[in-house]
Amino acid sequence: MSDLLERLSAANPLPDCPQPSIEEVWMRLATEEPGRSRPSITPGRSRLTRRGLLVPVCAVAAVMALAVLLVTSGSGGGLSVVARAYAAASSNGTIIHYVMSSRQRPAQTNHVPWKYADTHGQVWVSGRRRHLIEALSFVPGHGSLSHEIVVDGDHVENFQGNTIVESTTQSASGSCAALVSCGAGVPADPLAEIRSLYKAGQLRAAGQTTVGHRRVDVIVSQDATVRVLVDPRTFIPIQITQTFGSQPWPVSPTVTTTITHYQRLALTPHNNKLLNLLPHPRARIACVSASGVIRVTALKHCPLVPADRPSSTTSYTTGRPPSGVRASARRYAPGRWEISVSFTASTAVTSARSSYTILLQLQDGSRLLWTSDQNIRRDTRVTEVFQSPALKFRAGTHTGTVRFNTTNQANAAPHGPDEIPLGNFEVLNPQAPASLGASGVIVGRFVVTVPSSR
Amino acid sequence: VNDLERRHGLEALFAAHAGSVRAYARRRIDAATADDTVSEVFVIAWRRLEEVPEDALPWLLGCARRVLANQRRSTRRGEALTRRLEGASAPAGWTGVSDGPLALALAELGERDREILLLICWEGLEPAQAARVLGCSRNALAVRLHRARRRLAIALERAERGDVGTQPMENLT
């Protein structure tokens, strides 16, 4: 090589380049339409054109393509449902945000059996980091709890009962039971389950079924312990049923998780905060070491600092303050209360992509969040009732907010093909740029007083 | 070939060559577009997995070259308009090259000459591989390489004398 080329080689501005992730490729394949025609940009085209071979080659190719089409018609072609579901469940380089509800039957906590346990919550997940806000209720029951967890590999931050327990693993559950209930442990990640089964070659397509008058694709694991329903167009998981046969229980517990909203968010510094705990300025911090030793400290002395959350963005919401938010508490059983919140809806809710949510901040630091009906006409009086069979409100004054949540696309009415109605819920297009979690605006505040039980 | 085998095939291809494809794109464009280019190239590879030759790198770089060309075509007109509106001139010199005269000389070369030289010197390809990337014969590449090297030498000599670097790059390519 001449000196000139050696000098050019030495000027290489990027001798080494980090290996990119293949997840982006799977993602693109999953989100592109299988039949979409694309320009041919593979090498060699120019030579064919230049030598006048293009026409005969195209003719031969067309005949061959027709033959292949005839042979493979009915087999689907392109990526399999399983591969597309895997790509849709992949969260590397992005944030998946989903709203879910799940039911486990039978269930247990602290060795007390329940017929079933319901969980409602939201999850933000990116790679190995996951942020969950969940409310669990044991039915029929005498127990209910809400918690917020951030899981990052083996590192767990669990906010519950005004205490943040920071631990390396859940193996120290025997010790942390003094502070929080460890019965729930770290909730399983259904998307991770899909990914790991796919990588192990353990998933297969199992035809279609009907849910809520719509056809959905079915994927099952080889041992039939996991069953996933995916939307046939977006391949987003809409229901995951897991059977844990190895549990020492008379009947193997089964958890059915239904995903009602699913969206992808860009992994920006702003959105990255969604993967952190909400701010809990008055929370105690309990650092649990691997040996089970608990060290409770004030917030300022603990290295764990709850991060800021993105503030609400109001630029694309149409929520206006509802008139006269009223709230009341009614005792319907000894020690049990029913909270009613009513307001006049200034904005219609006609889609699962918008809703009113009511957040009640209790005195002990815990919070209750529930969502309005999905079919509200404008200027009608809405009454939302939260009745927890086991939640014992303390006597005193609690504050709350009514919040209108929507997305920018939701306002770009009419709701078009980016929504896939499925039964009584809708699945969002993963390409939708809207951020459901950050698009709300507080439209009303209220105070509810729980009188003394005496 | 079933889907699982195809998937493993693509994963193997990706593991072997994705870094090189990204480096190729990154030397020519910003990081975000380079990542897009990599995924676009491997999406094409997935669709045409049966066509990918055993020596896959030239084939992949050829795809990347055309993907980048498509992207450049779509953005060049807008960028030129923006530049005119802002009254700014195009950046002088080849981006990322710290050797000043060499950067100016590279910028003065035509796209085809520059591509041949960079495929040999930066991507480390043999002439036969570079020919496959560019879709020409080995003999044609040898001739082009000879001419490109000569033009680079002239441009470098001018750059070291301070005669180049004032003309917008797109007028020279």
Contacts between the chains, C-beta under 8 A, distances in Angstrom:
chain1	res1	chain2	res2	distance
A	2	B	149	7.0
A	4	B	149	6.3
A	4	B	152	6.4
A	4	B	153	5.7
A	4	B	156	7.2
A	5	B	117	7.3
A	5	B	120	6.9
A	5	B	121	5.4
A	5	B	149	6.9
A	7	B	99	7.1
A	7	B	102	6.5
A	8	B	102	6.7
A	8	B	117	6.1
A	8	B	118	7.8
A	8	B	121	4.3
A	8	B	122	7.7
A	8	B	152	7.4
A	9	B	121	4.3
A	9	B	122	7.0
A	10	B	99	7.8
A	11	B	97	4.9
A	11	B	98	6.9
A	11	B	99	4.5
A	11	B	102	5.3
A	11	B	103	7.7
A	12	B	27	7.5
A	12	B	121	7.2
A	12	B	122	4.7
A	13	B	27	6.2
A	13	B	95	7.7
A	13	B	96	3.3
A	13	B	97	5.7
A	13	B	98	7.2
A	14	B	23	5.6
A	14	B	26	5.5
A	14	B	27	5.2
A	14	B	96	7.0
A	16	B	23	7.6
A	17	B	19	5.4
A	17	B	20	7.7
A	17	B	22	5.0
A	17	B	23	3.6
A	17	B	26	5.7
A	18	B	19	7.2
A	18	B	22	7.6
A	19	B	15	7.7
A	19	B	18	5.9
A	19	B	19	4.6
A	19	B	22	7.7
A	20	B	18	5.3
A	20	B	19	7.4
A	20	B	22	5.2
A	20	B	35	6.1
A	20	B	38	5.2
A	20	B	39	7.8
A	22	B	10	7.7
A	22	B	11	6.2
A	22	B	14	4.7
A	22	B	18	7.2
A	22	B	42	7.3
A	24	B	35	6.8
A	24	B	38	7.6
A	24	B	39	4.4
A	25	B	10	7.5
A	25	B	14	6.9
A	25	B	38	8.0
A	25	B	39	4.9
A	25	B	42	4.5
A	25	B	43	6.0
A	25	B	46	7.1
A	27	B	39	7.8
A	28	B	39	5.3
A	28	B	40	7.5
A	28	B	43	5.2
A	29	B	43	5.9
A	29	B	46	6.1
A	32	B	43	7.4
A	38	B	47	7.9
A	39	B	70	7.6
A	41	B	44	6.9
A	41	B	63	6.2
A	41	B	66	3.9
A	41	B	67	6.3
A	41	B	70	6.8
A	42	B	44	6.6
A	42	B	48	6.1
A	42	B	51	6.9
A	42	B	59	7.4
A	42	B	62	7.1
A	42	B	63	6.0
A	42	B	66	7.8
A	43	B	58	7.4
A	43	B	59	5.9
A	43	B	62	3.1
A	43	B	63	6.8
A	43	B	66	7.6
A	43	B	132	6.4
A	43	B	133	6.7
A	43	B	135	5.3
A	44	B	62	7.8
A	44	B	135	5.5
A	45	B	135	7.2
A	46	B	135	4.9
A	47	B	135	5.5
A	47	B	136	7.4
A	79	B	3	7.2
A	79	B	46	7.9
A	80	B	3	4.4
A	82	B	3	7.4
A	83	B	3	6.1
A	83	B	7	6.3
A	201	B	4	5.7
